[in-house]
């Protein structure tokens, strides 16, 4: 488990770099590089989800399942919404469910720092609000995801 956690932290860090590129320079990226950044940014979340699932399952099976399903949906909808912005609200709604589920689990169990769990639940509220206010969507929320993923990667690295 220790090696898996270290690898997940590394993949999460690479995801963070790609998400920062998406959030900070979306217009500057040429289409092939834009979609490469999308694929890396969201795709490298999958190893992180696998490690989180294994950790969560030991504490609460239903939360582990919902966290993994909604996290995987965030990956898929994030990739799809990059080419079809009309589904951004759905992608943000599912991100809100994911963040609320895992943040609540961390807050209640201490599996990751409770403060990070609380911040994750607060971020979920931001995602839900962004569903209703389209001007919040896009690069600012890509950067929010990048900052969150960076923090998660550091916490995973430290917990290995």
N, C-alpha and C positions, 0 to 999 in steps of 0.2 A: 504494500500500500504506500510505503514511503516513496519509492521510485515513481509510482503512478502520480502521486501528489506533486512531486517535483516537476515531472513532465507536464502535468496539467497547468502548473504555474507558468512554465515556459510558454506553452501554447496560448495561455491567457494573455501573457505579455505581448506576444506577436499579434494577437487579436486586437489588443489595445492600440498598438502602433497603427494598424490598418484603420481602426475606427477613428483615430485622431485624424488621419489623412482624409477620411470621408467627412468628418465634421468640420475640419478647419479649411480644407482646400477642395471642396466638391467640384467647383467649376473649373479649377485648374487641372484636374485629372482628365486626361484624354480618355475616351470611352473604354478602350481595352484595359487601361490602368485603373479606371474607376471600378469596373466590374471585377477586376482582380482584387482590389482593395475590399470590395463588398464580400467576395468569396472568402478571403482570408479573415476579414473582420468578424464575420458571422460563423464561418466554417470552423475556425479554431476555437470556438466556444464549445464545440461538441466534446472534446476530451475533458474540459472542465465540468461539463454536465455529468459525464460518466463518473468522475471522482465524487462530485457532490451527491449523486444518486447513491453510491455505495455508503457514504457517510450518513446521509439522511435516513437510509433504510434501517439502520441500527436503532434509530430513535423513534421514527414514526413512519410506518409503511405508507399510509395514505398520503401524507405530505411528500414523501419521496416520489411517489408515482406522479402526483399532480405537479410537483416541481420539475420533474424530468419531462413530462409531456408538455407543459407550458413553456419550459426552456427550449425544448426542441422546436416548438411552434414559433418561438421568437426567432430562432435561427432561420427557419424556412420563410416565415413572413418578412423578416428583415431583408433577405436576399430578393424575394419577389417584389417587395415594395420599392426596391431600388430601381426597378425597371417599370413599375406600375404604381405611381404615387397615390392612385385612387384607393388603394387598400391600406394606406398609412394609418388610418384610424383603427382598423382591425389589428394591425401589427402593434400599435401602442397599447390597445386594450389587453392583448395577450401578454405584453411585457409587464403591464400593471399586475395582472394575475400572477405571473411568475415571481415578480419581485415581492408582492405581498405574501405569497405562499412561503418562499424561502426565508424572507425577512422575519416573518412571524415565527417560523420554526427556530431560527437562530436566536431570536429574542427569548423564546420560551425555554429552549434547551441549553443555550450557551455553547452549542456546537462550534460556532464561530463567535467572535465577540458580540455580546448583546447590543452594544452601541452600533455596531455595523448592521445588525439585524434591524434596529430601529431606523437607521438611516435608509436602509433598503426599503422598509415599509413606507417611509416618507417619499422616496423616489417613486414608489408605485403610485402614490396619489398624484404626483406630478405627471406620470404617464397617463393616468385616467383623465386628468384635466386636459392634457394635450389632445386627447381624442375629441374633446368638445370645442377646442380652440385651435383650429388648423395652423395658425401662425406660429405656434410653438413647435410644430413638427419640423422634421428635417435636420439640418446640421446641428442646431443646439442639442437636440436629443441624441444624436450620434455621439456628440462630445460627452453628454451625461453618461451614456452607456460606456464610453471609453474610460472615463474617470472611475466609474463603478467597477469595471472589469480590471483596471489597474489595481485598485484597492483589494479586490478579491484575489488577484494573482499574488500580491504581496502577502496577504493573510495565508494563502495556501502554501506559499514558499516557507513562511515562518513556522507552519504547523507540520511540516514534513518530518 
